[in-house]
Amino acid sequence: MFLVGTDTDCGKTTLACALLRAGASAGLWVLPFKPAASGPAGPAGDPERLVAASDLGVTTSEICPLRYAEPLAPGIVEDARAFVSGPQLDVSQDMLFKAGPIGHVRSILESLEAAHRPDVTLVEGAGGLWVPMPGGTWLPGWISGLRAAPVVVGRLGLGGVNHALLTIFALRQLGLPPRGFFLVDTHGGVDAARTHNPAVIAAASGLPCLGVMPHGASETSWLAADAWTRMTAA
């Protein structure tokens, strides 16, 4: 499955790490994978956090084949000209077939899956949905190219309904229907909007809420009882 954020810093990596630990507790082999990451390497880096949360003995270079030091969208760091001077974005299913380096990264992922034989592969995207990616591609092409089922991850709080629904309906328009959505409390402050966010998004989209992760949660009682079944359904 592919974790698709509604924005940058919406809690994707925090959620992914929690799912890796929850999967291990449930007896599942869960393989983390992040096709491309930007920003300095180190304990706070997304690939490093995923590796630390995994029990499969993988390395950061294995699970993140494209790494960029500058904290910008991966495609912008690689070659901004492809997006600044390139053609207008074609928001249709045609965009899903622009290959770029996706085939190479898919081969790396397939080799990892063959070596570790996971029950679930958990792919974490970069930023939100409309993110410039290497090779002049955009993130939706990577969801399609890696043959992963999208799951939306949004921030709990004011504005969360709008961001989640924009992402959900954009995925559907592209023929990439998400399996469900998670909301993550990224700040832990008081926000009255949090009370209704999950129910409003579920009612408006028809998608199940797979869990609302509290700020700083160290256990997984927030995870919906059928979350793994829904995320991994054929």
C-alpha positions as CSV (number, residue, x, y, z in Angstrom):
1,M,0.0,0.0,0.0
2,F,1.1,3.6,-0.6
3,L,0.7,6.3,2.1
4,V,-0.4,9.4,0.3
5,G,-0.2,12.6,2.4
6,T,-2.5,15.5,2.1
7,D,0.5,17.8,2.6
8,T,4.0,18.0,3.8
9,D,4.4,17.3,7.6
10,C,1.0,15.8,7.9
11,G,2.4,12.8,9.9
12,K,3.1,10.2,7.2
13,T,6.4,9.0,8.6
14,T,5.1,9.0,12.2
15,L,2.1,7.0,11.1
16,A,4.2,4.6,9.0
17,C,6.5,3.9,11.9
18,A,3.5,3.2,14.1
19,L,2.1,0.8,11.5
20,L,5.4,-1.0,11.2
21,R,5.4,-1.6,14.9
22,A,1.7,-2.5,15.0
23,G,2.2,-4.9,12.1
24,A,5.1,-6.7,13.9
25,S,2.9,-7.0,17.1
26,A,0.2,-8.5,14.9
27,G,2.6,-11.1,13.5
28,L,2.9,-9.4,10.1
29,W,6.1,-8.9,8.1
30,V,5.9,-5.3,7.0
31,L,8.5,-3.9,4.6
32,P,9.0,-0.1,4.6
33,F,9.9,1.6,1.3
34,K,10.3,5.3,0.4
35,P,11.1,5.7,-3.3
36,A,12.6,9.2,-2.8
37,A,13.5,11.4,0.1
38,S,14.8,14.9,0.5
39,G,16.6,16.5,3.4
40,P,19.7,15.7,5.5
41,A,20.4,12.1,6.5
42,G,20.4,11.3,10.2
43,P,18.3,9.9,12.9
44,A,15.5,12.4,12.2
45,G,15.4,11.5,8.5
46,D,12.4,9.7,7.1
47,P,14.3,6.6,5.8
48,E,16.3,6.3,9.1
49,R,13.1,6.5,11.1
50,L,11.4,3.8,9.0
51,V,14.4,1.5,9.3
52,A,14.5,2.0,13.1
53,A,10.8,1.0,13.3
54,S,11.2,-2.1,11.1
55,D,12.2,-5.5,12.3
56,L,13.3,-6.8,8.9
57,G,16.9,-5.8,9.1
58,V,16.8,-3.5,6.1
59,T,19.1,-0.5,5.5
60,T,18.3,3.1,4.5
61,S,19.9,2.7,1.1
62,E,17.9,-0.4,0.4
63,I,14.5,1.1,1.2
64,C,15.2,4.6,-0.2
65,P,17.0,4.4,-3.5
66,L,16.7,8.1,-4.4
67,R,18.1,10.4,-1.8
68,Y,18.6,14.2,-2.0
69,A,20.2,16.4,0.7
70,E,18.3,19.6,-0.1
71,P,14.9,19.7,1.7
72,L,12.8,20.3,-1.4
73,A,10.5,18.2,-3.6
74,P,12.7,15.4,-5.0
75,G,12.0,16.4,-8.6
76,I,12.8,20.0,-8.0
77,V,16.2,19.1,-6.4
78,E,17.0,16.8,-9.3
79,D,16.1,19.2,-12.1
80,A,13.7,22.1,-11.5
81,R,13.7,22.9,-15.2
82,A,11.5,19.9,-15.9
83,F,8.8,21.5,-13.9
84,V,9.4,25.3,-14.3
85,S,9.9,25.2,-18.1
86,G,8.2,21.9,-18.8
87,P,4.7,21.4,-20.3
88,Q,1.5,22.1,-18.4
89,L,0.5,19.4,-16.1
90,D,-1.9,16.9,-17.7
91,V,-4.3,16.0,-14.9
92,S,-5.5,12.8,-16.5
93,Q,-4.7,9.1,-16.4
94,D,-2.2,9.7,-19.2
95,M,0.2,11.2,-16.6
96,L,0.4,7.7,-15.0
97,F,2.4,6.3,-17.9
98,K,5.4,8.7,-17.8
99,A,8.1,6.3,-16.7
100,G,11.1,8.3,-15.7
101,P,13.1,6.3,-13.1
102,I,9.9,4.5,-11.8
103,G,10.7,1.2,-13.5
104,H,14.2,1.1,-12.0
105,V,12.9,1.8,-8.5
106,R,10.1,-0.8,-9.0
107,S,12.8,-3.4,-9.8
108,I,14.6,-2.5,-6.6
109,L,11.4,-2.9,-4.6
110,E,10.7,-6.2,-6.3
111,S,14.1,-7.5,-5.3
112,L,13.6,-6.4,-1.7
113,E,10.2,-8.1,-1.6
114,A,11.8,-11.3,-3.1
115,A,14.5,-11.2,-0.4
116,H,12.2,-10.5,2.6
117,R,8.8,-12.0,1.5
118,P,6.8,-9.5,3.5
119,D,3.1,-9.9,4.2
120,V,2.7,-6.1,3.5
121,T,4.8,-3.5,1.7
122,L,4.3,-0.1,3.1
123,V,5.4,2.7,0.7
124,E,5.6,6.2,2.0
125,G,5.3,9.1,-0.5
126,A,7.0,12.4,-0.4
127,G,4.9,15.4,0.7
128,G,1.4,15.5,-0.7
129,L,-0.2,14.1,-3.9
130,W,1.0,16.8,-6.4
131,V,4.7,16.5,-5.7
132,P,7.3,16.9,-8.4
133,M,9.3,13.7,-8.5
134,P,12.5,12.6,-10.2
135,G,12.6,12.2,-14.0
136,G,10.1,15.0,-14.6
137,T,7.3,12.8,-13.1
138,W,4.6,13.5,-10.5
139,L,3.7,11.4,-7.4
140,P,0.6,9.8,-8.9
141,G,2.7,8.1,-11.5
142,W,4.7,6.5,-8.8
143,I,1.6,5.1,-7.1
144,S,0.6,3.6,-10.3
145,G,4.1,2.5,-11.4
146,L,4.8,0.7,-8.1
147,R,1.4,-1.0,-8.3
148,A,0.4,0.0,-4.8
149,A,-3.1,0.7,-3.4
150,P,-3.2,4.3,-2.0
151,V,-4.2,5.1,1.6
152,V,-4.6,8.8,2.4
153,V,-2.9,10.3,5.5
154,G,-4.2,13.7,6.7
155,R,-3.6,16.1,9.5
156,L,-6.3,16.1,12.3
157,G,-7.6,19.6,12.9
158,L,-9.0,22.7,11.2
159,G,-8.6,22.5,7.4
160,G,-8.2,18.7,7.5
161,V,-11.6,18.0,5.9
162,N,-10.7,20.1,2.8
163,H,-7.2,18.7,2.4
164,A,-8.4,15.1,2.8
165,L,-11.3,15.3,0.4
166,L,-9.2,17.1,-2.2
167,T,-6.7,14.3,-2.1
168,I,-9.3,11.5,-2.1
169,F,-11.3,12.9,-5.1
170,A,-8.1,13.6,-7.0
171,L,-7.0,10.0,-6.6
172,R,-10.3,8.8,-7.8
173,Q,-10.2,11.0,-10.8
174,L,-6.9,9.5,-11.7
175,G,-8.3,5.9,-11.4
176,L,-6.3,5.4,-8.2
177,P,-9.1,4.9,-5.6
178,P,-7.9,4.9,-2.0
179,R,-8.7,2.1,0.4
180,G,-9.3,4.5,3.3
181,F,-7.8,7.3,5.3
182,F,-5.9,8.0,8.5
183,L,-5.8,11.2,10.5
184,V,-2.8,12.2,12.6
185,D,-2.7,14.7,15.5
186,T,0.6,16.4,14.7
187,H,0.6,19.1,17.3
188,G,-1.4,18.0,20.3
189,G,-3.2,21.3,20.8
190,V,-6.8,22.1,21.4
191,D,-8.9,22.3,18.2
192,A,-12.6,21.9,18.2
193,A,-12.6,20.8,14.5
194,R,-10.9,17.5,15.6
195,T,-14.2,16.2,17.0
196,H,-15.9,16.0,13.7
197,N,-13.1,15.6,11.1
198,P,-13.1,11.7,10.9
199,A,-16.9,11.4,10.6
200,V,-17.2,14.3,8.1
201,I,-14.5,12.9,5.8
202,A,-15.9,9.4,6.0
203,A,-19.5,10.5,5.2
204,A,-18.5,12.8,2.4
205,S,-16.0,10.4,0.7
206,G,-17.6,7.0,1.5
207,L,-14.2,5.8,2.7
208,P,-13.5,4.2,6.1
209,C,-11.5,5.9,8.7
210,L,-8.7,3.5,9.4
211,G,-7.5,5.2,12.6
212,V,-7.0,8.6,14.3
213,M,-3.5,8.7,15.7
214,P,-3.1,10.8,18.9
215,H,-0.2,13.1,19.3
216,G,2.8,11.1,20.7
217,A,0.9,7.8,20.8
218,S,3.0,4.9,21.9
219,E,0.4,2.2,21.6
220,T,-2.1,1.3,18.8
221,S,-5.5,1.1,20.3
222,W,-6.4,4.0,17.9
223,L,-6.0,1.7,14.9
224,A,-9.4,0.5,13.5
225,A,-10.0,-3.2,14.2
226,D,-10.3,-4.0,10.4
227,A,-7.5,-1.6,9.3
228,W,-5.1,-4.3,8.1
229,T,-7.8,-6.2,6.3
230,R,-9.0,-3.1,4.5
231,M,-5.5,-1.9,3.6
232,T,-4.4,-5.3,2.2
233,A,-7.6,-6.5,0.5
234,A,-7.0,-7.9,-3.0
